[in-house]
Amino acid sequence: MTIERLNENAHMSKIVIHDNLVYMSGQVADDPSQDFDGQLRQILAKLDAQLEGIGLDRKHILSAMVWIDDYKKWPRLNEIWDQWVIPGHKPVRSCVEAKLAFPEYEVEIAVTAARKP
């Protein structure tokens, strides 16, 4: 069994790789002054960059957990998400309405991916 922890800070690792599973911490927008669409697009770009940084892409995502601050935004989430995911490689996804850690954040996403053996 191998466990690899990447990008650690005082509180957590941003990525943990256990054997062939990749667990990524929840991602929020770098610029939370943007609206929901802008924040969501920032997060999806960050996920792409993090996956690319470990030699993976969206096809490797197994599951996604999405938190949104208002469930009325769920249709917009789906519209943008559906443009981002790769047909034939859609992960399982859960979405809940939640009060996020800071009020300026409208959405957060954490994913689990499979790494090539």
N, C-alpha and C positions, 0 to 999 in steps of 0.2 A: 504494500500500500504506500502510495506517495501522496503527499500534500504539499502544494506549492502556494505560497502567499505572495501576492504582488501588490505594489503600491500601498504599503502599510502606512498608516498615520497613527496618531496617539490613540484612536478609538477602534480602528478596524482596518481590514484589508479591503481594497477596492475589488480585487479578484482573488478567488481561491480556486485552485485546480486540484481536484481529488481524482486520481487515476485519469479517466477520460471525461469527467464532468467538470464544467467551468461554471462557477457561481459568481455572478457579478452583483455588486452592491447596487442599491437603489440610486438612480440617476435623476438629478433635477437640472433645470436650466442654469447655465452660467449667467445669463442676463434675465432675471425674473421680472424686469420691467416690461417685457414683451407680453402680449396677450397669450391666451391658451394655445392658439395655433403656433405662435412663435416659440413658446416654451417647449411644446411637444416636438417640433421640428429640431430644436437644439438637442433635445434628449436623444432622439433617433440618430442624429449625426454623431453624438458622443458614443452611443452604442456601436455604431459602425466603426468608429475609430478604435474603440477598445477591442472589438473583435479582430479587426485588422492587425492590431498590435500584437496579437498572439496567434496570428496566422489563420484566422477563421473569418467567416462572413455570416450574413443573415440565415443562410441555409442551415447553419449549425445550431440555431436557437431551438431549444426544446420547449421551453415554457417562458411566459412573461407574466409578471404580476404588476398591475397598473393601479395606481391610486389617483383619483381625481377629487378635487375639492367640491365639485358640484355635479351631480349625476345628469343634470341637463346638458352637460358638455359631452355626454357619451356618444351622441350621433357624430359630432365633429371628430372625436377620438377615432371612431370607426372609419370615417372618411379618409383621414390622414394615414391611419394605420394600414388600411387596405391598399393604399398606394405604395407603402413602404415594404410590406412583407412580400416575399417572393411566392408567386403561385406554385402550388405543389410542395411548398416548404413552410406552411403556416404553423407556428407553434401553438400549443395550448395556451390559453390566456384567461386570466381572472382579472376582474376590474371591480374595485370597490370605491364608494364615496367615503372620503376620510378627511379629517382635519389634519393638514400636513404640518410639519415641524415649524415652519415659518409661514405667516399668512400671505406673503408675496408669491409663494409657489402654488401653482394650480394643478400640477401633475408630477408624478414620480413613477419611474419604471425600473424594475429589477428583472434580470433575465438569467436563465440557466441554459447553458449550451453544451453540446457534445464536441469533444476534441478528437481528432483523428488519432488512433492508436499508433 
